[in-house]
Every structure is written in C-alpha cells, then in structure tokens.
Amino acid sequence: MINVNKRTIINYVNEINKQGCYFIEGSSKGYKLQKKESVHEPSFSNSSCTHTRSRMILYRLLSSKNGISIFDLAEEFSVSESTITSDINLYLKELLMNYHLDVISKDFVYYLNGSEINKRRLIGFLATHNANGFFSSTAVLQNLSESLNVENIANTLSEICTNSNLSINSYAKNNLLVHLIIILIRLQTNNELNYENEYTAVDLLLENHAQKEQITDFLSKIKDFCFSLTGKSLPKSDLTQISLLLSLSIEQFHAGNIDLDDFSNFIDHHFFNTVIKIILDLKRKYDLPDFSNEFICQLTLHTFNLYQRASYNINYPNPLASKIKKEYAPIYDMAVSFAHSFAKSYNVRISEDEIGFIAFHLGSYLENNRTKADKLPFVLIVENYWLSSKALLHELHYSFGEELTLVDTLTLSEYKRNNIFVDLIISTTDYDFDHPHVVTINPIITKNNIIAIHSEIELIKKEKKFQKITNSIHYLFSKNLFFHNVYKRDREEYIRYLGNYCKQYNLIDDSFIEDVLARENFSNTAFTDYVAIPHSISVSSKRSFICVVHNEKPILWDKKNVNFILLMGFAQDETQLFRDVFDVIIESFISTEKTLMLLKTNTFEQFMDVLIHK
C-alpha cells in the first residue's frame, strides 16, 4: 500500500516498538496495534518514553525566551526533577553539541544558550528529521509554537504559490514551509537573524530570473501574511532567505516534455556535457542499463538546481537520506559517486541530504527499468484449447509481465518430448514433473493461483541470488585478509593499515588507499550500525577482494560505533559484483538476528559460515 518492501516495513515496526510508547504485535496473520488507554497522548511518566519526553523538553526550551522552571517541567510530564535533569544531561546535550548549543541552569530555571542561527538550524533539523517523515513535519513544527497554526500556514503558502502562478514541487514547498515557520517562531520571541550573505548576489539572481514578476508578487504576499500573524515586518535578511529558496525551487519546465537538443539549449553546454559524462561514467562503473533521454534531462535539471543551491550555500533537508543510505546502500553509493565527480568538476560542497535526492532519481529509474535479463523464463503447460490458453496467457502477462518471460506454450506430451530448461513450469495438468519449481493452476486462473505463482517466483529469486552471492563471497573473502581485535586510533589509520596489508598481496597500490580516504571524507561509509564498508570512488583494485576487521570493542567511525570494517576493492572488469555483494552485506547487518550471530564469531571460518547462511 505504501510502495515499500517487506524489509522496510519490518524496520519501521521495530523502530516504533523500540520507542516504547506503543507496541505493534506481529504474527503470521500480520500486524496489529496493541490497545492502550490513550492512543493519542502517550504517557510521559513511562520511562521507556524518555526520548519523546526529551524532545518535548527541547521544544519548550526553543520556544521560551525567559527559560523554563525545572519544577514546571516535572509537573507537566509527571516525573521527578531528577528525571528532568537526567533527560537534559543524557539525551539533549549530545544533540545540542552538534549545533554548538547548550542548556544552562540558574536558580532552577533552564535556558537554551547559543547563537540565533544555530537555534534555527536545530529547529530545521527537528522539523525535517522526525520519525514520521518529510511530509508530516508540520506536526513537529506545531510543537514548537502553540500560537501558530502550522497546517493553516501550509495551506496559505500553497495558495500564495498558486495565486502568484508559481509551480514548485512538494519537497521544495515543504522546505520553504520549514523556513517560514522558523522565521515566524523567532520573530515572535524578538530573535532576528543577522544574515551576512551578500544581498547583491541574491538581487542579481532575482533580477535575471525568468519569473521575476511572479516571485516579486509572492514575496509581497508573504510579507503581508507574516505581518498579519506577528504584527511585525519581515526583516530583509529573512526575506532574502525566502527569495533565495523560492528562486532556486521553481520548476521552469517539465523535463519529460523535451528532448536532449531542446534541453541543451536551455542548460549551459559545458554544464550539460559535464553531467552527461558523469552519467556515462556511472553507467560503466556500475554496469548499469542505458539511461533514457527523459531520465538524463530530469537528473541534469536536478543537478543544475543543486549547483545553484550549493553556490548560495542552500541545503535541502532530506530526512530520508539516512534511511536510503542504510537500506539501499548500493543505490546511495552510486549517488555518492555521481555527487563526488560533480563536486570535483565545479568545486562545490554537496551534503548527504543532497546525495539522498540524487539516490531518489537513480533508484526509481533502475527499479522501473529492469532489463529483460532480470525476468525468469517459464513454460506454460496447457492442453490444446486455443481460446483457453490465450486467455490464460493474457492473465499471466497482466499479473507477471514484469517478472516472467514466456519461452513456450506446450501440451504435456509436447513437454515430455522436448528437453526445455526453464526456471519455472506453470501447468494446468497435475503431473509429477522432474523439476524443482512447478505451480499447478486452474485453466481459469484464481486468486490463490496468483499467490502461489508469486511465492514460487520469490523462492526462485532467493535461490538464484543466494547461489550467485555464495560463489562471489567465496571468491572475494580470504583468510589472509581477516583480522580479529585490531585497534587503531581512527578510521584513517584503519584504512591505511588494511590498505598496506592488501598492498603486500599486490591487490592495490597507493592511489587506491588515497581514493578510499577521499570517498570516506566525502560521505562516511558507516551505512548501518556495527559495520563500515570503506571502498574507492574512482580507482579500481588490481584484483577484487574484501578485507575484514572484526573488533569486539566498538570502533568510532565518524558518529557511529562499528564492530566490523570491510575494506572493498573491485577490479575494473568485475564491477558487476559490487551491487549484489554490497547489498547482501548490508542486509546481513540490518538483520538483528544475523548481526548478533556475526558479533559472536571469532574466526574467519565462523564469520563466513554466518555470512553465507540463508
């Protein structure tokens, strides 16, 4: 229903249950929410809701200029004063440090200490990185100020866009909403941002914009709207921010309606050719199918807007980036490769949020353009009733056209005379076939038949993938490249240690190590908890390999603690191994059960047994 795979649903359920405020019960029949006395208002007195309570305390601190009494907080959340102190010291201070903020206390009153711009950065983070996702961030924003009706502001913002004849996509509109709410909240508490950007550069951008009149009309309406809510004029610094965001968010045309020649007339030729070259390099590096002209236009347009945002130090928040990095690591890694090449070409900084948006483009295209080679060949065994078999084929094509490719339609006697090798036999005749994958169906296909075929397809795919990956894993891993309990100072030392060891076996050279470090600094490779997978971004290894460190004590890898480091290298003619092996390793460490088993291993043989276990 929400267009995700089973693994993602399981992860979502686990995350909800970990919070402790609610519990989703699972069984073979599905999921159900266990009833509580109050579903809409979780009890903050429950110690398992510490995370939620801490966030609510933070909201109070952000929206209060005069501080909050510890006794008021204790009464509001029905906990002791010591619990409030513990929440702040154990759960808030670490988050606040990332934004150069701190909580100070004086006479039993807590204050949020730090610069105004850092407080805004924190509010933006809270609004766009909540557990409910990007499109429900209004709920988080609402908690920051009871005097603002965030839903009404969102609706008004959409109306102003429409009335000003401006078209911006949902992500951009939500980003604009976040900034507008932040501005309104801070205006209410008389906190004005000292924006030091060059106004002239923004004025020039607006002056040369094709929709200058519409943008000017929008800004005028926004100023009036903000005044009606706060009774205060919108400062030029804040108006500049809105002007920037809007100018760089407008959809000037639809890429799907033009061809490459039209597009190259709109985009600077050098820019267009640069992006095309990066796309072609990406295709070769990851052995990808040919990209359509429409996709090239869409990705180039997105990159063009990304470049403009980067030039003005504007970053689009993308709360799904971390999930993509964790659950779709191969796709994310392709996006990193694309972003890194572009950043080098134009000397700009590209954030992990922006990398996540590039991954959206790549992932959706690859999912919707699976090659015919991905389909499973099958034969249909049906007796010679022409009309019946034709209707049956139509139903099978309708239900499984993206997953199956028909080799032949045969009667049972014809099948016995021919030695045809296929992955699946679908038969209307109940017969003891000498084949591992057979589904017997009715001549007029039923819902249960559809379910049975789908289950068999999934089983075949798993077996194929397991066999392929098992062979690849045995090829890539080596006992000579497995280390247990090796402790170094930081991630660079680990990479150089493993790299130097691989050099002894003539697997890599010095340029490979430096390229791995460059990839790591661009976007760290701790894709999940417990494992980091450093690898190169543009330099191939002499031979494909995976070198492993397993430490019983966690290793600090950027902001995550990992117990495994898997240094990967792939030869130039074996890049197709990367996607499948990478995905299986990530899946292993996403699985709680398998991760616990891997953590218990001490030897190379134990590690391999767990890794290739179905």
MOCORLIN-V461466 format. One record per residue. N is the residue number from 1. RES is the residue in three letters. PHI is phi in radians with two decimals (NA if undefined). NEAR is the number of other C-alpha atoms within 12 Angstrom. Layout:
N,RES,PHI,NEAR ; N,RES,PHI,NEAR
This chain:
1,MET,NA,6 ; 2,ILE,-1.80,7 ; 3,ASN,1.08,10 ; 4,VAL,-2.31,16 ; 5,ASN,-1.54,13 ; 6,LYS,-1.07,14 ; 7,ARG,-1.04,19 ; 8,THR,-1.13,21 ; 9,ILE,-1.04,20 ; 10,ILE,-1.06,23 ; 11,ASN,-1.11,21 ; 12,TYR,-1.07,23 ; 13,VAL,-1.08,24 ; 14,ASN,-1.08,22 ; 15,GLU,-1.11,18 ; 16,ILE,-1.11,23 ; 17,ASN,-1.15,20 ; 18,LYS,-1.12,18 ; 19,GLN,-1.16,23 ; 20,GLY,1.46,24 ; 21,CYS,-1.34,30 ; 22,TYR,-2.31,29 ; 23,PHE,-2.41,23 ; 24,ILE,-1.79,24 ; 25,GLU,-1.60,18 ; 26,GLY,-1.95,16 ; 27,SER,-2.69,10 ; 28,SER,-1.13,7 ; 29,LYS,-1.53,7 ; 30,GLY,2.28,13 ; 31,TYR,-2.05,16 ; 32,LYS,-2.60,14 ; 33,LEU,-1.50,17 ; 34,GLN,-1.21,16 ; 35,LYS,-1.24,14 ; 36,LYS,-2.27,14 ; 37,GLU,-1.07,11 ; 38,SER,-2.36,12 ; 39,VAL,-1.33,13 ; 40,HIS,-1.42,10 ; 41,GLU,-2.13,16 ; 42,PRO,-1.08,25 ; 43,SER,-1.34,23 ; 44,PHE,-1.38,32 ; 45,SER,-1.31,24 ; 46,ASN,-1.25,20 ; 47,SER,-1.10,23 ; 48,SER,-1.26,21 ; 49,CYS,-1.73,27 ; 50,THR,-0.97,30 ; 51,HIS,-1.05,29 ; 52,THR,-1.11,32 ; 53,ARG,-1.11,36 ; 54,SER,-1.06,33 ; 55,ARG,-1.11,32 ; 56,MET,-1.13,31 ; 57,ILE,-1.08,40 ; 58,LEU,-1.10,38 ; 59,TYR,-1.03,32 ; 60,ARG,-1.12,29 ; 61,LEU,-1.13,38 ; 62,LEU,-1.20,42 ; 63,SER,-1.68,34 ; 64,SER,-2.03,26 ; 65,LYS,-1.50,23 ; 66,ASN,-1.80,18 ; 67,GLY,1.44,26 ; 68,ILE,-2.30,30 ; 69,SER,-1.24,25 ; 70,ILE,-1.09,32 ; 71,PHE,-1.25,21 ; 72,ASP,-1.14,20 ; 73,LEU,-1.14,32 ; 74,ALA,-1.09,26 ; 75,GLU,-1.21,17 ; 76,GLU,-1.08,21 ; 77,PHE,-1.76,29 ; 78,SER,0.99,20 ; 79,VAL,-2.35,25 ; 80,SER,-1.39,20 ; 81,GLU,-1.10,21 ; 82,SER,-1.15,17 ; 83,THR,-1.16,28 ; 84,ILE,-1.07,38 ; 85,THR,-1.05,29 ; 86,SER,-1.12,22 ; 87,ASP,-0.99,34 ; 88,ILE,-1.21,33 ; 89,ASN,-1.27,23 ; 90,LEU,-1.61,18 ; 91,TYR,-2.01,25 ; 92,LEU,-1.66,32 ; 93,LYS,-1.11,25 ; 94,GLU,-1.13,18 ; 95,LEU,-1.10,26 ; 96,LEU,-1.15,32 ; 97,MET,-1.03,19 ; 98,ASN,-1.11,17 ; 99,TYR,-1.98,26 ; 100,HIS,0.96,21 ; 101,LEU,-2.10,28 ; 102,ASP,-2.69,27 ; 103,VAL,-1.80,32 ; 104,ILE,-2.01,24 ; 105,SER,-2.21,20 ; 106,LYS,-2.62,15 ; 107,ASP,0.94,12 ; 108,PHE,1.14,19 ; 109,VAL,-2.08,24 ; 110,TYR,-1.67,30 ; 111,TYR,-2.25,28 ; 112,LEU,-1.61,35 ; 113,ASN,-1.88,26 ; 114,GLY,2.70,22 ; 115,SER,-1.30,20 ; 116,GLU,-1.12,28 ; 117,ILE,-1.15,26 ; 118,ASN,-1.26,24 ; 119,LYS,-1.13,36 ; 120,ARG,-1.17,34 ; 121,ARG,-1.06,29 ; 122,LEU,-1.14,36 ; 123,ILE,-1.05,42 ; 124,GLY,-1.06,37 ; 125,PHE,-1.11,32 ; 126,LEU,-1.07,37 ; 127,ALA,-1.25,39 ; 128,THR,-1.89,35 ; 129,HIS,-2.04,31 ; 130,ASN,-1.44,25 ; 131,ALA,-1.15,26 ; 132,ASN,-1.48,19 ; 133,GLY,1.74,25 ; 134,PHE,-1.16,31 ; 135,PHE,-1.42,28 ; 136,SER,-2.00,26 ; 137,SER,-1.19,34 ; 138,THR,-1.04,36 ; 139,ALA,-1.12,27 ; 140,VAL,-1.22,34 ; 141,LEU,-1.07,42 ; 142,GLN,-1.09,31 ; 143,ASN,-1.19,29 ; 144,LEU,-1.41,38 ; 145,SER,-2.74,29 ; 146,GLU,-1.25,18 ; 147,SER,-1.41,19 ; 148,LEU,-1.82,29 ; 149,ASN,-1.69,22 ; 150,VAL,-1.12,31 ; 151,GLU,-1.11,23 ; 152,ASN,-1.15,18 ; 153,ILE,-1.12,31 ; 154,ALA,-1.08,31 ; 155,ASN,-1.14,17 ; 156,THR,-1.13,24 ; 157,LEU,-1.04,37 ; 158,SER,-1.12,27 ; 159,GLU,-1.12,20 ; 160,ILE,-1.11,29 ; 161,CYS,-1.04,33 ; 162,THR,-1.12,19 ; 163,ASN,-1.16,19 ; 164,SER,-1.63,25 ; 165,ASN,1.02,21 ; 166,LEU,-1.97,32 ; 167,SER,-2.02,29 ; 168,ILE,-2.27,28 ; 169,ASN,-1.33,21 ; 170,SER,-1.11,20 ; 171,TYR,-1.08,29 ; 172,ALA,-1.13,37 ; 173,LYS,-1.14,36 ; 174,ASN,-1.20,37 ; 175,ASN,-1.11,39 ; 176,LEU,-1.12,41 ; 177,LEU,-1.08,40 ; 178,VAL,-0.99,44 ; 179,HIS,-1.12,42 ; 180,LEU,-1.15,41 ; 181,ILE,-1.11,43 ; 182,ILE,-1.02,45 ; 183,ILE,-1.06,45 ; 184,LEU,-1.13,43 ; 185,ILE,-1.07,39 ; 186,ARG,-1.24,33 ; 187,LEU,-1.10,29 ; 188,GLN,-1.10,28 ; 189,THR,-1.84,23 ; 190,ASN,1.02,21 ; 191,ASN,-1.90,25 ; 192,GLU,-1.78,26 ; 193,LEU,-1.35,29 ; 194,ASN,-1.54,18 ; 195,TYR,-1.51,16 ; 196,GLU,-1.71,15 ; 197,ASN,-1.14,20 ; 198,GLU,-1.31,18 ; 199,TYR,-1.11,20 ; 200,THR,-1.10,13 ; 201,ALA,-1.11,18 ; 202,VAL,-1.21,29 ; 203,ASP,-1.07,22 ; 204,LEU,-1.18,16 ; 205,LEU,-1.05,26 ; 206,LEU,-1.20,26 ; 207,GLU,-1.05,19 ; 208,ASN,-1.67,14 ; 209,HIS,-1.35,22 ; 210,ALA,-1.11,18 ; 211,GLN,-1.99,25 ; 212,LYS,-0.98,24 ; 213,GLU,-1.10,18 ; 214,GLN,-1.14,26 ; 215,ILE,-1.13,38 ; 216,THR,-1.05,29 ; 217,ASP,-1.11,22 ; 218,PHE,-1.06,31 ; 219,LEU,-1.09,34 ; 220,SER,-1.11,23 ; 221,LYS,-1.17,25 ; 222,ILE,-1.13,37 ; 223,LYS,-1.04,30 ; 224,ASP,-1.13,20 ; 225,PHE,-1.14,25 ; 226,CYS,-1.09,31 ; 227,PHE,-1.15,19 ; 228,SER,-1.14,16 ; 229,LEU,-1.54,26 ; 230,THR,-1.98,22 ; 231,GLY,1.23,15 ; 232,LYS,-2.26,22 ; 233,SER,-1.30,24 ; 234,LEU,-1.29,33 ; 235,PRO,-1.09,24 ; 236,LYS,-1.05,23 ; 237,SER,-1.07,22 ; 238,ASP,-1.24,35 ; 239,LEU,-1.11,34 ; 240,THR,-1.12,36 ; 241,GLN,-1.04,36 ; 242,ILE,-1.11,37 ; 243,SER,-1.06,38 ; 244,LEU,-1.08,41 ; 245,LEU,-1.01,38 ; 246,LEU,-1.18,47 ; 247,SER,-1.07,40 ; 248,LEU,-1.63,42 ; 249,SER,-1.98,37 ; 250,ILE,-1.22,32 ; 251,GLU,-1.42,26 ; 252,GLN,-1.42,26 ; 253,PHE,-2.87,23 ; 254,HIS,-1.75,21 ; 255,ALA,-1.05,26 ; 256,GLY,-1.20,18 ; 257,ASN,-1.66,16 ; 258,ILE,-2.25,20 ; 259,ASP,-1.79,19 ; 260,LEU,-1.13,25 ; 261,ASP,-1.12,19 ; 262,ASP,-1.05,20 ; 263,PHE,-1.16,31 ; 264,SER,-1.19,24 ; 265,ASN,-1.37,16 ; 266,PHE,-1.48,21 ; 267,ILE,-1.59,27 ; 268,ASP,-0.90,17 ; 269,HIS,-1.05,18 ; 270,HIS,-1.11,16 ; 271,PHE,-1.08,25 ; 272,PHE,-1.02,29 ; 273,ASN,-1.16,23 ; 274,THR,-1.11,26 ; 275,VAL,-1.14,35 ; 276,ILE,-1.03,32 ; 277,LYS,-1.09,20 ; 278,ILE,-1.12,31 ; 279,ILE,-1.10,36 ; 280,LEU,-1.16,23 ; 281,ASP,-1.09,23 ; 282,LEU,-1.09,31 ; 283,LYS,-1.05,24 ; 284,ARG,-1.19,21 ; 285,LYS,-1.10,30 ; 286,TYR,-1.85,35 ; 287,ASP,0.96,23 ; 288,LEU,-1.62,27 ; 289,PRO,-1.19,24 ; 290,ASP,-1.05,21 ; 291,PHE,-1.58,27 ; 292,SER,-1.31,23 ; 293,ASN,-1.05,23 ; 294,GLU,-1.08,23 ; 295,PHE,-1.12,32 ; 296,ILE,-1.04,35 ; 297,CYS,-1.11,34 ; 298,GLN,-1.10,34 ; 299,LEU,-1.21,36 ; 300,THR,-1.16,37 ; 301,LEU,-1.09,36 ; 302,HIS,-1.07,37 ; 303,THR,-1.16,37 ; 304,PHE,-1.07,32 ; 305,ASN,-1.17,32 ; 306,LEU,-1.05,35 ; 307,TYR,-1.08,32 ; 308,GLN,-1.15,29 ; 309,ARG,-1.08,30 ; 310,ALA,-1.11,27 ; 311,SER,-1.13,23 ; 312,TYR,-1.84,28 ; 313,ASN,1.01,21 ; 314,ILE,-1.77,33 ; 315,ASN,-2.08,34 ; 316,TYR,-1.43,42 ; 317,PRO,-1.17,39 ; 318,ASN,-2.35,35 ; 319,PRO,-1.17,32 ; 320,LEU,-1.55,31 ; 321,ALA,-1.03,34 ; 322,SER,-1.16,32 ; 323,LYS,-1.21,28 ; 324,ILE,-1.10,35 ; 325,LYS,-1.04,39 ; 326,LYS,-1.43,36 ; 327,GLU,-1.68,38 ; 328,TYR,-2.29,37 ; 329,ALA,-1.00,38 ; 330,PRO,-1.06,35 ; 331,ILE,-1.13,39 ; 332,TYR,-1.07,39 ; 333,ASP,-1.15,46 ; 334,MET,-1.08,44 ; 335,ALA,-1.12,42 ; 336,VAL,-1.07,42 ; 337,SER,-1.06,39 ; 338,PHE,-1.08,42 ; 339,ALA,-1.12,42 ; 340,HIS,-1.13,35 ; 341,SER,-1.11,32 ; 342,PHE,-1.19,34 ; 343,ALA,-1.06,27 ; 344,LYS,-1.17,20 ; 345,SER,-1.18,20 ; 346,TYR,-2.04,22 ; 347,ASN,0.92,14 ; 348,VAL,-2.18,23 ; 349,ARG,-1.73,29 ; 350,ILE,-2.08,38 ; 351,SER,-1.39,31 ; 352,GLU,-1.18,32 ; 353,ASP,-1.05,33 ; 354,GLU,-1.18,38 ; 355,ILE,-1.05,43 ; 356,GLY,-1.06,38 ; 357,PHE,-1.17,39 ; 358,ILE,-1.09,43 ; 359,ALA,-1.09,37 ; 360,PHE,-0.95,30 ; 361,HIS,-1.06,31 ; 362,LEU,-1.14,39 ; 363,GLY,-1.10,29 ; 364,SER,-1.15,21 ; 365,TYR,-1.17,25 ; 366,LEU,-1.13,25 ; 367,GLU,-1.17,20 ; 368,ASN,-1.53,16 ; 369,ASN,-2.32,21 ; 370,ARG,-1.17,20 ; 371,THR,-1.32,19 ; 372,LYS,-1.06,16 ; 373,ALA,-1.09,13 ; 374,ASP,-1.33,21 ; 375,LYS,-1.41,25 ; 376,LEU,-1.60,31 ; 377,PRO,-1.31,29 ; 378,PHE,-2.51,35 ; 379,VAL,-2.04,34 ; 380,LEU,-1.86,38 ; 381,ILE,-1.69,37 ; 382,VAL,-2.57,34 ; 383,GLU,-1.20,24 ; 384,ASN,-1.31,19 ; 385,TYR,-1.89,17 ; 386,TRP,-1.00,15 ; 387,LEU,-1.15,14 ; 388,SER,-1.14,20 ; 389,SER,-1.19,27 ; 390,LYS,-1.13,19 ; 391,ALA,-1.15,17 ; 392,LEU,-1.16,31 ; 393,LEU,-1.08,32 ; 394,HIS,-1.07,17 ; 395,GLU,-1.13,20 ; 396,LEU,-1.15,33 ; 397,HIS,-1.15,19 ; 398,TYR,-1.11,16 ; 399,SER,-1.50,21 ; 400,PHE,-2.32,26 ; 401,GLY,-1.05,21 ; 402,GLU,-1.50,23 ; 403,GLU,-2.10,29 ; 404,LEU,-2.14,35 ; 405,THR,-2.21,29 ; 406,LEU,-1.35,27 ; 407,VAL,-1.58,22 ; 408,ASP,-2.90,23 ; 409,THR,-1.99,31 ; 410,LEU,-2.29,29 ; 411,THR,-1.43,24 ; 412,LEU,-1.10,24 ; 413,SER,-1.15,16 ; 414,GLU,-1.13,18 ; 415,TYR,-1.10,27 ; 416,LYS,-1.13,15 ; 417,ARG,-1.41,10 ; 418,ASN,-1.95,15 ; 419,ASN,-1.70,13 ; 420,ILE,-1.88,21 ; 421,PHE,-1.78,18 ; 422,VAL,-2.40,25 ; 423,ASP,-1.37,30 ; 424,LEU,-2.53,37 ; 425,ILE,-1.99,41 ; 426,ILE,-2.00,46 ; 427,SER,-2.32,35 ; 428,THR,-1.57,31 ; 429,THR,-1.92,24 ; 430,ASP,-1.39,18 ; 431,TYR,-2.51,21 ; 432,ASP,-1.47,15 ; 433,PHE,-1.28,19 ; 434,ASP,-1.53,14 ; 435,HIS,-2.69,18 ; 436,PRO,-1.27,17 ; 437,HIS,-2.31,30 ; 438,VAL,-2.30,32 ; 439,VAL,-2.18,33 ; 440,THR,-1.63,29 ; 441,ILE,-2.23,27 ; 442,ASN,-1.40,24 ; 443,PRO,-0.98,28 ; 444,ILE,-1.83,24 ; 445,ILE,-1.12,27 ; 446,THR,-1.94,18 ; 447,LYS,-1.08,15 ; 448,ASN,-1.12,15 ; 449,ASN,-1.09,25 ; 450,ILE,-1.05,25 ; 451,ILE,-1.09,19 ; 452,ALA,-1.13,21 ; 453,ILE,-1.15,32 ; 454,HIS,-1.05,27 ; 455,SER,-1.08,19 ; 456,GLU,-1.21,28 ; 457,ILE,-1.06,31 ; 458,GLU,-1.09,22 ; 459,LEU,-1.13,21 ; 460,ILE,-1.10,28 ; 461,LYS,-1.07,24 ; 462,LYS,-1.11,17 ; 463,GLU,-1.13,18 ; 464,LYS,-1.10,20 ; 465,LYS,-1.11,24 ; 466,PHE,-1.10,22 ; 467,GLN,-1.13,19 ; 468,LYS,-1.11,20 ; 469,ILE,-1.23,30 ; 470,THR,-1.03,27 ; 471,ASN,-1.11,17 ; 472,SER,-1.16,29 ; 473,ILE,-1.14,33 ; 474,HIS,-1.11,23 ; 475,TYR,-1.28,20 ; 476,LEU,-1.50,32 ; 477,PHE,-1.56,33 ; 478,SER,-2.51,23 ; 479,LYS,-1.08,21 ; 480,ASN,-1.20,21 ; 481,LEU,-1.99,30 ; 482,PHE,-2.18,32 ; 483,PHE,-2.26,31 ; 484,HIS,-2.08,26 ; 485,ASN,0.98,22 ; 486,VAL,-1.97,23 ; 487,TYR,-2.03,24 ; 488,LYS,-2.16,21 ; 489,ARG,-1.29,14 ; 490,ASP,-2.66,20 ; 491,ARG,-1.17,35 ; 492,GLU,-1.12,28 ; 493,GLU,-1.10,19 ; 494,TYR,-1.10,36 ; 495,ILE,-1.13,39 ; 496,ARG,-1.20,27 ; 497,TYR,-1.09,27 ; 498,LEU,-1.19,39 ; 499,GLY,-1.08,40 ; 500,ASN,-1.12,24 ; 501,TYR,-1.14,26 ; 502,CYS,-1.15,32 ; 503,LYS,-1.09,24 ; 504,GLN,-1.09,15 ; 505,TYR,-1.65,20 ; 506,ASN,1.01,17 ; 507,LEU,-1.59,30 ; 508,ILE,-2.52,35 ; 509,ASP,-2.20,25 ; 510,ASP,-1.09,26 ; 511,SER,-1.11,22 ; 512,PHE,-1.13,35 ; 513,ILE,-1.07,36 ; 514,GLU,-1.12,25 ; 515,ASP,-1.20,30 ; 516,VAL,-1.08,38 ; 517,LEU,-1.12,30 ; 518,ALA,-1.13,27 ; 519,ARG,-1.10,32 ; 520,GLU,-1.15,31 ; 521,ASN,-1.25,26 ; 522,PHE,-1.28,31 ; 523,SER,-2.79,39 ; 524,ASN,-1.10,34 ; 525,THR,-1.78,45 ; 526,ALA,-1.42,36 ; 527,PHE,-1.23,42 ; 528,THR,-2.39,35 ; 529,ASP,-1.14,34 ; 530,TYR,1.49,38 ; 531,VAL,-2.42,37 ; 532,ALA,-2.03,42 ; 533,ILE,-2.22,45 ; 534,PRO,-1.12,42 ; 535,HIS,-2.78,44 ; 536,SER,-1.35,43 ; 537,ILE,-1.96,38 ; 538,SER,-2.50,33 ; 539,VAL,-1.82,28 ; 540,SER,-1.49,31 ; 541,SER,-1.55,34 ; 542,LYS,-1.26,23 ; 543,ARG,-2.51,26 ; 544,SER,-1.23,34 ; 545,PHE,-2.82,39 ; 546,ILE,-2.38,40 ; 547,CYS,-1.86,40 ; 548,VAL,-2.10,39 ; 549,VAL,-2.08,45 ; 550,HIS,-2.12,34 ; 551,ASN,-1.92,30 ; 552,GLU,-1.26,23 ; 553,LYS,-1.59,18 ; 554,PRO,-1.08,25 ; 555,ILE,-1.90,31 ; 556,LEU,-1.33,27 ; 557,TRP,-2.10,33 ; 558,ASP,1.03,20 ; 559,LYS,-1.87,22 ; 560,LYS,-2.01,20 ; 561,ASN,-1.80,24 ; 562,VAL,-2.16,31 ; 563,ASN,-1.90,35 ; 564,PHE,-2.21,46 ; 565,ILE,-2.12,46 ; 566,LEU,-2.08,39 ; 567,LEU,-1.38,46 ; 568,MET,-1.92,45 ; 569,GLY,-2.47,42 ; 570,PHE,-2.27,35 ; 571,ALA,-1.16,26 ; 572,GLN,-1.03,21 ; 573,ASP,-1.62,18 ; 574,GLU,-2.24,25 ; 575,THR,-1.14,33 ; 576,GLN,-1.15,24 ; 577,LEU,-1.18,32 ; 578,PHE,-1.00,38 ; 579,ARG,-1.04,28 ; 580,ASP,-1.19,29 ; 581,VAL,-1.17,39 ; 582,PHE,-1.00,41 ; 583,ASP,-1.11,29 ; 584,VAL,-1.15,31 ; 585,ILE,-1.13,41 ; 586,ILE,-1.09,36 ; 587,GLU,-1.01,30 ; 588,SER,-1.07,33 ; 589,PHE,-1.57,35 ; 590,ILE,-1.37,30 ; 591,SER,-1.25,26 ; 592,THR,-1.06,20 ; 593,GLU,-1.08,16 ; 594,LYS,-1.25,26 ; 595,THR,-1.06,26 ; 596,LEU,-1.07,20 ; 597,MET,-1.17,21 ; 598,LEU,-1.15,33 ; 599,LEU,-1.12,31 ; 600,LYS,-1.45,21 ; 601,THR,-1.33,27 ; 602,ASN,-2.15,22 ; 603,THR,-2.11,24 ; 604,PHE,-1.07,25 ; 605,GLU,-1.11,18 ; 606,GLN,-1.11,20 ; 607,PHE,-1.04,32 ; 608,MET,-1.17,28 ; 609,ASP,-1.03,21 ; 610,VAL,-1.23,26 ; 611,LEU,-1.10,32 ; 612,ILE,-1.65,28 ; 613,HIS,-1.24,20 ; 614,LYS,-1.08,20
